[in-house]
Amino acid sequence: MKKALNYSHLAPLYDRLMEDVDYEAWADYVDEIIQEHHPKAEKVMELACGTGSVALSLEELGYYKVTGTDLSPQMIEVAQQKARLFEVDVDFFDMDFTNITTDKKFDAIYSVFDSVNYLHSEQEIIKMLTQCRNILFDDGILIFDFSTPTNSVQSVDYLNNEEAQQGNLRFFRTSDYNHDTRIHTNTFEIEKLSDDKKQVIERFKEIHQQKNYTLEEMLSILEQTPYHLLATYGDFDLHDATNNSARITVVLQCQKHL
């Protein structure tokens, strides 16, 4: 079995993996946050956009110009195909959100689906947030969510032993959570099948590890960054997050450059 880069061989299967996710609701939630904190925002960038479903839904609202970025070229390729299929004008390109390379400026940047949890140290998070500051206008906002230990405790069992198939690709997922390190590991074994789907031609493995953070830990990290903290929302509404929130959404606003 070949070790594969994350979201390379999984990319064509990703939408099947996430088929129960209501992307339009996610886009509406991001829109609600932007309208609450920066209603004049027009230019918006998504970090770790995956196959682009949220970006496409947000663009379809009609009053944003959305750019989608992701580390995986394979995920971006799927996103571009969907943009052409649905005739939605979103710019997609591959980019590492810890090594931001664009010179364009944005009114709002957002990242959802706990992509920040792929950063396993406060130094990595600070680097990402600081680089985002460089491409935000002075009144711009940054929105991101992160998974807490509560989320992994609640989800690890139903994520474990999941399997699905899309075309001539199928995957089997095992999920494990280490309470001591707070690392949540999802291992995907991916099989490429023959055209008649009776034989396995190739096997690949992707190992995804995310580190959970508590609210207090994230607030401590944010104090070291060039932002004003506007809000921490619990789960999927505009109520304040608590220590028991499974997913926390952070809203930051730029401090003016000195």
N, C-alpha and C positions, 0 to 999 in steps of 0.2 A: 504494500500500500504506500503510495507516494504522499509525502508531506506537501501540502499546498499552501500558498499564501492566503491569508484570510480574505474571504469574499471574492476569490478568483473563481474556483469551480462552483462555489455556492451561489454565485450571482444569478445564474439562470433559474435557480430554485427559490430565490429569496422571496419573490412575491407569493409563491405557494406557501412558504414557511410563515409568512405574515398575513395570510388570507383572512384571518379573523380580525385584523386591525382595521378600525374605521379611520382611514386616512383623511377623509373630509372633516371628521370631527377634530382630528389633530390640527389640521389647517385652520379650522374655525377657532380653536383654542389659541393658537399662535396669533391669529388675527385679533382676537379679543384682547390679548396682552398688549399687542402693538397699539391698538386703538386706545387702550387705557393709559398708556405711558408715552406714546409718541405718535399721535393721530395724523401728523403731517408726513409720516414716513412714506417714501415711495420706492427707493432703491433698497432691496433686501437680499441678503445672502444666506443660504443654508450651508452649514458645515456638516460633513458626514451625512449627505443626503440620501445615500443608498441608491435605490432605483428611481428616486425622484418623485414618489407619489405625493408627499406633502407639498413639495415645491410646485408641482403641477396644479394641485388643488388650490394653493394660495394664489398662483398667477391667475387662475380662472375667476377669482373674485373681481378682477378687473381694474384694481387701483394700485397694484404693486408691479414693479419690474423685478423679477426674481432671478437670481443666479444660484445654481446648485453646484456644490463641490463635494468630492469624496476621494479618499485615498486610493480606492480600488478603480483602476481603469475599466475593469469588467462591469462593475456596478454602474459606472458612468455610461458605458455603452448601452446597457439596458435602458437607463434613463433617457438617453438621446433617442432610442428607438420609440419609446413611449411618447415622447414629445412630438415626434414626427407623426406617429399614428393618430394621436388625439389633436394634432394641429395646435399645440400650445407653445407659445414663444418663451421658452425658458432656456437660458444659457447654462449648459452643463460642462464642467471640465474637472479633471482629476487634480487634487491638491491635498497635501498633508496639512491638517489644521494646526500642527505644531511647527510648520515651516511654510507660512503663508507667503505666496509669491506674487499675488496680484497688486497692481498699483491703484486700482479703482477704489473709490470711497463709497460707503454705504450708510444709510440711515438706520438700518437695523440688521443685526446678524443673529441667527438662531441655530440651535442644535438640539434635536430631540432624540428619543429612543435611547437615553442614557449612554450616548457615545462618549461622553466625557469619562465614563467609568473605565474606558480602555486606557486611560492615563493612570498609572499606578503610583504616582508620587506627587506631592504638592509642587515640586519644582516643574514637573511637566505641565500641570494645570496652570501655574503662574505663567509659564512660557506661552502657552496657547492664548490665555486671556490678554497678555501684554501685546502679542502680535495682532490680536483682533482690534485692540485699541488703535493701532497704526492705520487701519483701513476704515475706521468709523469717523463720521463727522463729529464735531465737538459736542453736539447735542444727541448723538446717536445712542442707541441702546443695544445691549447684548442679552440674549435670552438663551438659557440652556437648562436642561434638566439632568438630574443624576439619580441613580438608584441607591437606596439605603439598605442596611442589613435586613430591615423588615420586608423589603420587596423580595429578596432572595429566599428568605425563610418561607414566605407565602407561595413562591412560584416554583421552587426547585423540583418538587414532586411531579407537578403536571407537565413540566418541561422535559422530564426524564423519560427516556424510551419513546420518543416521538419519531414517527417516520412518515414520509410522503414521497410522491413521485410526480414528475413533470416531464412529459415527453419520454426521452430515453435516458433521463437522469432520475435517480432516487437517492434519498438520504435517510440516515438513521442518527438520531441525536441522543446522547447521554448528557445528563446535567448533574453537577455536583457543587455543593457549597461548603467551603471550609470556614467554620465559625471563628477560628483563631486568626487566620490571615485575612478573612473577609474577602477572599477571592472566589468568585463564581465562575466555574469552568463549564463551557458547553463544547462538547466534542462532536463534530459532524463527520460521519463516515459516508462518503459520496461514491456512488457507483454509476459508471457510464455503461449503458446496455446496448446490445446489438439492435439493429433496426427492427427485428422481430420481437425484441424485448425478452428473449429467452436466455441470453448469455450475457455475462458481465465482461466487458472489454477492458475497462480500467477501474481502479479503485484509488480514491484520494481521501486524505484526512485533513480537516481544518480544526484547530484548537483555538477557541475564543475564550480569553480570560479577562474578566472585568473585576475591578476592585470597588467595593462599596464604601461610601463615606457617610458619616453621620452629619446631621445638620450643624452641630458645633464645629466639627472638623472643617466643613466647607466654609463656614463663616470666618474661621481663623485664617484660611487660605485667602479669602477675598479681601481681608484687611490688608494684605500685602500687595494689592493690585491697584492700578490707577483708575478706580471706578467709585461711584456712589452706589450703594445698595438701595434699590428702589423697593424690592419685594422678594419674599420667598413664599411661593404658593405650594400648597399641598395637593398632590395628585392632579386632578383635572378641573380645578375651579380657581377662583380668585380669592380664596380664603387663606389665611396665614398657615404656613407649614408648621408642623409640630415634630417632636422627637419620634412620634409613631407613624409619620407619613412614609408611605412606601416609595413614592417618587416625588422629588422636590424640584420645582422649577424656580430658577433664580432669574431676577431681572436687574440688570446693572445699567447705569448711565455713565457716559464718559465724563471725567473731570477735564476741564479745559487744559490744553497744553500750556505750560508756563513759558 
